[in-house]
């Protein structure tokens, strides 16, 4: 219990940003043909589903992260350099 409390108290902004970067990476690698389309989450569904619904928002987020892959590569590179420099 004390170890968990200590870990939560020491989690800073950098750790939170790394977690968000990992989630963005996970969304960016989802393949539309193999994973999204069989489950009804393809881009064609996005145009038919109300964009304000939860499903429409998640589909939009997935496609936004896939569209910004170059930016994700730069953020990943920056994260790696900071980790190498800071230890």
N, C-alpha and C positions, 0 to 999 in steps of 0.2 A: 504494500500500500504506500509506504513512504518512498519507495523507488519510483512508483508511477507519479506521485506528486512532484518529486524532484525533477523527473523528466519533463513534465508539463510546464513547470516553472522555468526551465532552461530552454524551452523551445522559443526561438526568436523569429524575427521577421524573415531571416534568410531561410530557415527551415520551412516556414509556411510557403515562401516563394518556390522552393524546390519541390514541395508537394504539388503545388499548382502546375509546375512545369511537367512533372511526371503524369499528371492527369491529362494535360494537353497532349503529351506524347502518346498516351494510350488512345485518345480519341483520334489522333492523326493517322494512326496505323490501321484503323478499321477499314477493311476492304468492302466496297459496296457490293460487288458481285458475289462474294463468298459469304459475307456475314450479314450485311444490312438488308439487301433485297429479299432474301428468303424470309426474313422476319417482318417485312412490310415497312422498313425504315429507309427506303430508297429516296432519291431526290425527286422522283415522280410523285411519290406519296406526299412530299413536302408541299408541292403545289396544290394538291387536292385537300390536304388537311388544313384546318384553320391554323394559321400561323401563330395565333395567340394561345393555342392550347399547349399543354405541357409537352406532348409528343412533337408538335411543330417546333417548339423552342429547342428541344434537345436535338432534333434533326438539323436545325439551323446551326447550332453550336458545333455539331460534328463536322458539318461541311465548311464552317468557318475555319476550324482548326486544320482541316485538310487543305484548304486554300492557302493558308499562311505557313506552309511547311518550311519555306526558306527562312522566315523569321524564327521559327522554332529551332532550326538548325543553328542559327546565330546565337539564340539564348542558351542552347545546350552547350555550344562551344564556350561561351562566356562562363557558364557555370563550371565547366571542366577546368578552365584556366584559373578561376578563383579558388577552386578546391585544391589545385596543384600548388598555387602560390601560398595559400593560407594554411595548408596542411590538413 
